[in-house]
Amino acid sequence: MTPPWDDRFESLMRDALRLLEPGAPLLPDLRTVDHGLDSLAMVGLMLSIEDAYGISMPDDLVEPRLFSTPGRLWGFVSELRDTQVR
């Protein structure tokens, strides 16, 4: 199964999910909190994504629920990439 995101997103997610085994699949519905994504890691991941994709995540839309699964986060990132130009 091919993930719905690109390799850059996969790498950023794997770096942030410190409890995810290196060979384990990164599935769209994986619960990130169960794999080590705490509030500090969320902030780091957000900044890494903003930098990698040249987007800005609006403060009023960023909440922990957004980071609950890779699929949910990728959907948000994809929308921002489609609507934002830096």
C-alpha positions in Angstrom: 0.0 0.0 0.0 1.4 3.4 -1.0 1.0 6.1 1.6 -1.0 9.2 0.6 1.9 11.5 1.4 5.3 12.2 0.0 8.7 10.9 1.3 9.5 14.2 3.0 6.4 14.0 5.1 7.1 10.4 5.9 10.6 11.3 7.1 9.4 14.2 9.2 6.8 12.0 10.9 9.2 9.2 11.5 11.7 11.6 13.1 8.9 12.9 15.4 7.5 9.5 16.4 10.4 8.3 18.6 8.6 5.1 19.6 7.8 3.9 16.1 10.0 1.0 15.2 12.2 1.8 12.1 10.7 -1.0 10.0 7.1 -0.5 11.1 4.7 0.9 8.6 3.5 4.5 9.0 -0.2 4.1 8.5 -2.7 7.0 7.9 -4.7 6.1 11.1 -1.7 5.4 13.4 -2.3 7.1 16.8 0.7 9.4 17.1 0.5 9.8 20.8 1.0 6.0 21.2 4.3 6.4 19.3 5.8 9.2 21.3 4.3 12.4 19.9 3.9 14.7 22.9 3.2 18.4 23.0 6.9 19.4 22.6 7.3 17.0 19.6 4.1 18.4 18.1 5.7 21.9 18.1 8.9 20.6 16.6 7.0 18.7 13.9 4.9 21.7 13.1 8.0 23.9 12.6 9.7 21.2 10.5 6.6 20.9 8.3 6.3 24.7 7.9 10.0 24.9 6.9 9.9 21.9 4.6 6.8 22.9 2.7 7.1 26.7 2.8 3.7 27.0 4.6 2.4 28.6 7.7 0.0 26.8 10.0 -2.4 29.4 11.4 -2.4 29.5 15.2 -6.1 29.5 15.4 -6.3 26.2 13.5 -3.5 24.3 15.2 -4.6 22.0 18.0 -3.5 18.6 19.3 -6.3 16.8 17.5 -4.8 17.8 14.2 -1.7 15.8 15.0 -3.6 12.7 16.2 -2.8 10.6 13.1 -0.5 11.1 10.1 -3.5 11.0 7.8 -5.3 13.9 9.5 -2.1 16.0 9.6 -1.3 15.3 5.9 -4.8 16.3 4.9 -4.3 19.6 6.7 -0.8 20.1 5.2 -2.1 19.3 1.7 -4.9 21.9 2.1 -2.4 24.6 3.2 -0.1 23.7 0.3 -2.9 24.2 -2.1 -4.0 27.6 -0.7 -0.8 29.3 0.5 1.9 30.9 -1.5 4.9 32.2 0.3 
